[in-house]
Amino acid sequence: DPENLWIEMQDVMEKGVALTPDNLKISERASLLLPWHRDLDALEEARLADKKYGSTKQGIAPFYSDKYQKKTVLAGELFYPQELKAHLADLLEWKNLTLTKVYGAEPYTMEKLEAWLSDACEKIKPYVCDTGLFLKEAQKEGKKILFEAQLGSLRDLDYGIYPYTTSSNTTAAYAPIGSGLPSAKVDEVVGVVKAYSTCVGEGPFVCEMFGDEADELRKAGFEYGAKTGRPRRVGPIDIVATRYGVEVQAASAIALTKLDVLSYMDKIPVCTRYIVDGKETDRFPFPSALKNAKPGKNTLSIRLYGTLRNLLGPWHRPVGEIGACWGGYDVPDQPWLGSLAHENDQRYPDWHLDRTPDRPGWTESYLLVPFGVVKPTLEWDPE
């Protein structure tokens, strides 16, 4: 999305971070989101009315639909202006049929597209290159390559809560393909898990909180959509969904984030099982079954299990007062944390802890700390 990308780049540069073609590279094979994709996104959500998917209306679904119909423009085409304009003219004729005949909307013109090319695309053009070549060279030199994801497992087009997903694959296995280095073999995957659940948009949310309880958690965690500003739906940590996410991502480590947000609670809610068709299960169900799934009612002991249980003991204190141990958490005083799993169980990933950025009471704004002996079994244990 050249327009939004340029806005984000400006925001970063205004904060004193220099962006150059040396430290920011856009793949020449990346498809470009065109202006009409946002229009089509909004038009379709309006048509769906109360059956809408809760789109961010940034044009993602129409864009991917066009990509797989081979009706998009590659970033590398910016270097071939004559061919690009001929390509856009063909796309314009085709897309206007949908805009006018299906939605009764105004058609696009070539003048609008040319303005888009000069206003948005020319600004990002210096950053477009063969990222595959760049990554291959780094690979040859033995450098470590880090891929960063954006959306969670349940938003994956194939393995998420379809159709309430994004329109691409968000699993770690897809990272080499999406980055331009399909030959890469991912050897470590860090799964990021919040200490509670959040969701933006429509779709099933088995352990969703409502009312004052949800408002308090939302406020404590600053849970508002990064792109839209919409209040996020919130709920307790969902072990069923988390286990599923660990499996589809093949996570070798887990970063447990925003634990400090829960310090205002006396009791920490944890969803460990679902009730599906009247039966309890710890397996994440097929999307069609999620609408009628309910959180399990079992309450267990002082481990990270149970639907609503006093897990933390005496920690109802200001965030800055919680401990002086690794990550700011005084583990000896909080036996539940050390009991996330058996110390010698090697079947599951390592856990990590981090602090919420810029929360009062921390001397560092963000810290990821390894907790080698704490491993998530994510298993049902009635004891």
C-alpha positions in Angstrom: 0.0 0.0 0.0 2.2 2.9 -1.2 0.1 5.6 0.3 -0.1 4.2 3.8 3.5 2.9 3.7 4.7 6.5 2.9 2.7 7.9 5.8 4.3 5.3 8.2 7.7 6.1 6.8 7.2 9.8 7.4 6.1 9.1 10.9 9.3 7.1 11.6 11.6 9.7 10.0 9.9 12.5 12.0 10.9 10.6 15.1 14.6 10.8 14.1 15.1 7.5 12.4 16.7 7.8 9.0 15.2 5.6 6.3 17.3 5.0 3.2 17.5 2.3 0.5 20.3 0.7 2.6 18.1 0.0 5.6 14.6 -0.3 4.1 14.0 -2.5 1.1 10.7 -3.2 -0.8 10.6 -6.3 -2.9 10.2 -5.7 -6.6 7.8 -8.6 -6.7 5.5 -7.1 -4.1 2.1 -6.4 -5.5 0.8 -2.9 -5.0 -2.6 -2.1 -3.4 -4.4 0.3 -5.8 -6.7 3.1 -4.7 -9.9 1.3 -5.8 -9.1 -1.6 -3.4 -10.1 0.5 -0.4 -13.3 1.7 -2.1 -14.3 -1.9 -2.9 -13.6 -3.0 0.7 -15.9 -0.3 2.1 -18.6 -1.0 -0.6 -18.6 -4.7 0.2 -18.8 -4.2 3.9 -21.7 -1.8 3.3 -23.4 -4.4 1.1 -23.0 -7.1 3.8 -24.5 -4.9 6.5 -25.1 -7.0 9.6 -23.2 -9.9 8.1 -20.0 -7.9 7.6 -16.6 -9.4 8.4 -15.4 -6.4 10.4 -12.9 -5.3 7.8 -10.4 -2.5 8.6 -11.5 -1.2 5.1 -7.9 -0.8 4.0 -8.5 -2.8 0.8 -6.8 -6.0 1.9 -9.4 -8.6 0.8 -10.1 -7.0 -2.6 -6.4 -6.7 -3.2 -5.7 -10.3 -2.5 -8.6 -11.3 -4.6 -7.1 -9.4 -7.5 -3.6 -10.7 -6.8 -4.8 -14.3 -7.3 -6.7 -13.3 -10.4 -3.4 -11.8 -11.6 -5.0 -8.4 -11.8 -2.5 -6.4 -9.7 0.7 -4.4 -10.4 4.1 -5.4 -9.2 6.4 -2.8 -7.5 9.1 -3.6 -10.1 6.8 -2.3 -12.8 7.4 1.2 -11.5 10.7 1.1 -13.4 8.9 0.4 -16.7 6.5 3.4 -17.0 5.2 2.7 -20.5 4.4 -0.9 -19.9 2.9 0.0 -16.5 0.5 2.6 -18.0 -0.7 0.1 -20.6 -1.1 -2.5 -17.8 -3.1 0.0 -15.6 -5.3 0.9 -18.6 -6.3 -2.8 -19.0 -7.0 -3.1 -15.2 -9.0 0.1 -15.2 -11.4 -1.1 -17.9 -11.9 -4.4 -16.0 -12.2 -2.9 -12.5 -14.7 -0.2 -13.5 -17.1 -3.0 -14.6 -17.2 -4.1 -10.9 -17.4 -0.6 -9.5 -20.2 0.5 -11.7 -22.2 -2.6 -12.5 -22.0 -4.4 -9.1 -21.9 -1.6 -6.6 -23.2 1.4 -8.6 -20.2 3.4 -7.7 -18.3 6.0 -9.6 -15.7 4.7 -12.1 -12.0 5.4 -11.9 -10.1 7.4 -14.5 -6.6 7.1 -15.9 -6.0 10.6 -14.5 -6.7 9.4 -11.0 -4.3 6.5 -11.4 -1.5 8.7 -12.8 -1.9 11.0 -9.8 -1.6 7.9 -7.6 1.6 7.0 -9.4 3.2 10.4 -9.0 1.9 11.2 -5.4 2.5 7.8 -3.8 4.4 5.4 -5.9 7.3 7.7 -6.9 8.1 8.3 -3.2 8.6 4.6 -2.4 10.3 3.8 -5.8 13.9 4.4 -4.5 13.4 1.6 -2.0 12.2 -1.0 -4.5 14.8 -3.7 -5.3 15.5 -7.4 -5.6 15.1 -8.3 -1.9 15.7 -12.0 -2.8 19.2 -11.2 -4.0 19.9 -9.1 -0.9 18.8 -12.0 1.4 20.7 -14.6 -0.5 23.9 -12.6 -0.1 23.2 -12.3 3.6 22.6 -16.0 3.8 25.9 -16.7 2.0 27.7 -14.5 4.5 26.3 -16.5 7.4 24.2 -13.7 8.8 21.2 -14.3 10.9 17.9 -13.4 9.3 14.9 -12.4 11.4 11.4 -12.4 10.0 8.7 -10.4 11.9 5.0 -11.3 11.7 2.1 -9.0 12.2 -1.1 -11.0 12.7 -1.8 -14.1 14.8 -2.5 -17.7 13.9 -6.3 -17.4 14.0 -6.1 -14.7 11.3 -4.4 -17.0 8.9 -6.4 -17.5 5.7 -6.1 -21.3 5.7 -5.7 -22.2 9.4 -7.6 -19.3 11.1 -11.2 -18.7 12.0 -12.3 -18.5 8.4 -13.9 -16.4 7.0 -13.1 -13.9 9.8 -9.4 -13.9 8.8 -7.0 -11.8 6.9 -6.5 -12.6 3.2 -3.0 -14.1 3.4 -1.0 -16.6 5.4 0.2 -15.4 8.8 2.1 -18.6 9.8 5.8 -18.8 10.2 6.1 -21.3 7.4 5.1 -18.7 4.9 7.7 -16.1 6.1 10.4 -17.2 3.6 8.0 -17.0 0.7 6.5 -13.6 1.7 10.0 -12.1 2.2 11.5 -13.1 -1.1 13.7 -15.9 0.1 11.7 -19.1 -0.5 14.8 -21.2 -0.1 15.2 -20.2 3.6 14.6 -22.8 6.3 13.2 -21.4 9.5 15.1 -22.9 12.4 13.5 -20.9 15.3 10.0 -19.5 15.8 9.1 -17.2 18.7 5.4 -17.2 19.3 4.1 -14.0 20.9 1.3 -14.7 23.4 -0.5 -12.0 25.4 -1.4 -12.7 29.0 -5.0 -12.2 27.9 -6.9 -12.4 24.6 -7.8 -9.6 22.2 -9.6 -9.3 18.9 -10.4 -6.6 16.4 -13.3 -7.1 14.1 -16.1 -9.6 13.8 -16.1 -13.4 14.3 -16.3 -15.9 17.0 -14.5 -15.1 20.3 -15.2 -18.0 22.7 -14.0 -16.5 25.9 -14.9 -12.8 25.3 -15.5 -10.5 28.2 -18.3 -7.9 28.2 -19.4 -4.8 30.1 -17.3 -3.2 32.9 -15.0 -6.2 33.2 -14.1 -5.8 29.5 -13.8 -2.0 29.7 -11.4 -2.3 32.7 -9.1 -4.8 30.9 -9.2 -2.8 27.7 -8.2 0.4 29.5 -5.5 -1.3 31.5 -3.9 -2.8 28.3 -4.5 0.2 26.0 -6.4 -2.2 23.7 -7.4 -0.1 20.7 -6.7 -1.0 17.1 -3.4 0.3 15.8 -4.7 1.1 12.4 -8.4 1.9 13.0 -8.4 3.0 16.7 -11.4 0.7 17.3 -11.7 -0.7 20.8 -10.5 -4.2 20.8 -12.6 -7.1 22.1 -10.9 -8.6 25.1 -11.0 -11.8 27.2 -8.9 -14.1 29.4 -5.9 -16.0 28.0 -7.2 -18.8 26.0 -5.1 -21.9 26.4 -7.1 -23.9 23.8 -6.4 -21.3 21.1 -2.8 -20.7 22.3 -2.0 -24.4 22.0 -3.4 -24.4 18.5 -1.3 -21.4 17.6 1.8 -23.0 19.0 1.1 -26.1 16.8 0.4 -24.3 13.5 3.4 -22.0 14.0 5.7 -24.8 15.2 6.9 -22.4 17.9 10.2 -23.1 19.5 9.8 -20.4 22.0 7.0 -18.3 23.5 7.1 -14.6 24.5 4.5 -14.0 27.2 3.6 -10.3 26.9 1.7 -7.7 28.9 1.5 -9.8 32.0 1.9 -6.6 34.1 -1.4 -5.3 32.7 -3.2 -7.9 34.8 -1.7 -6.6 38.1 -4.9 -4.8 38.9 -6.8 -8.1 39.2 -7.3 -10.2 42.3 -8.2 -13.2 40.2 -6.8 -14.1 36.8 -9.3 -15.6 34.4 -7.9 -18.5 32.2 -9.8 -20.5 29.7 -8.4 -24.0 29.5 -11.2 -25.9 27.7 -14.2 -25.4 25.4 -17.6 -26.9 25.5 -18.6 -27.9 22.0 -21.8 -29.8 21.4 -22.2 -30.3 25.1 -18.8 -32.0 25.5 -15.6 -30.5 26.9 -12.6 -30.5 24.7 -9.0 -29.0 24.8 -8.7 -29.1 21.0 -9.4 -26.1 18.9 -12.6 -26.8 16.8 -13.4 -26.4 13.2 -14.5 -22.8 12.4 -18.1 -23.7 11.9 -18.3 -25.1 15.4 -16.8 -22.0 17.1 -20.0 -19.9 17.0 -21.7 -22.2 19.5 -18.6 -23.1 21.6 -18.4 -21.9 25.2 -15.6 -21.7 27.7 -15.2 -24.7 30.0 -16.5 -24.3 33.5 -13.8 -26.1 35.4 -11.9 -24.2 38.1 -8.5 -25.7 39.0 -5.7 -25.2 41.4 -2.7 -22.8 41.6 -1.2 -23.5 38.2 -2.0 -21.7 34.9 -5.2 -23.6 34.6 -8.9 -23.0 35.4 -11.6 -20.7 34.1 -11.5 -18.2 37.0 -9.1 -18.9 39.9 -7.0 -16.9 42.3 -3.7 -17.8 40.6 -1.4 -15.0 41.6 -1.8 -14.7 45.4 -0.4 -11.4 46.8 0.5 -9.4 43.7 -2.3 -6.8 43.6 0.3 -4.0 43.7 1.4 -1.1 41.4 3.3 -2.5 38.4 6.6 -0.8 39.5 6.6 -2.6 42.8 6.4 -6.2 41.4 9.7 -7.8 42.2 13.3 -7.4 41.4 13.8 -10.7 39.6 14.1 -11.5 35.9 11.7 -9.4 33.9 10.5 -7.6 37.1 8.5 -10.6 38.4 9.4 -11.9 41.8 9.0 -15.6 40.9 9.6 -17.0 44.5 6.5 -15.0 45.7 4.4 -16.2 42.7 4.5 -20.0 42.6 2.0 -20.1 39.8 4.6 -18.7 37.4 7.1 -21.4 38.1 4.4 -24.0 37.8 3.5 -23.3 34.2 5.1 -26.6 33.3 7.4 -29.3 34.6 11.0 -28.1 34.6 12.3 -31.1 32.8 9.6 -31.4 30.1 11.4 -30.8 26.8 8.4 -31.3 24.5 7.4 -27.7 24.5 8.9 -24.3 23.8 10.8 -22.1 26.2 8.8 -19.2 27.7 10.0 -15.6 27.7 8.5 -12.6 29.6 8.4 -9.0 28.6 7.2 -5.7 30.0 4.6 -3.5 28.4 6.3 -0.5 26.7 6.3 2.8 28.5 4.3 1.7 31.5 5.0 3.7 34.7 7.4 2.1 37.2 9.8 0.4 34.7 13.2 1.8 34.1 13.5 0.1 30.7 10.7 0.7 28.2 10.8 -2.8 26.7 12.6 -6.0 27.7 12.4 -9.6 26.6 13.9 -11.9 29.2 14.5 -15.7 28.7 13.0 -18.0 31.3 14.7 -21.2 30.3 13.1 -23.5 33.0 9.6 -22.4 32.4 7.9 -24.3 29.6 4.3 -24.4 28.7 2.7 -27.8 28.8 -0.7 -26.2 27.9 -2.2 -29.5 29.0 -5.3 -30.2 31.1 -4.3 -31.2 34.6 -7.2 -31.6 37.1 -4.7 -31.5 40.0 
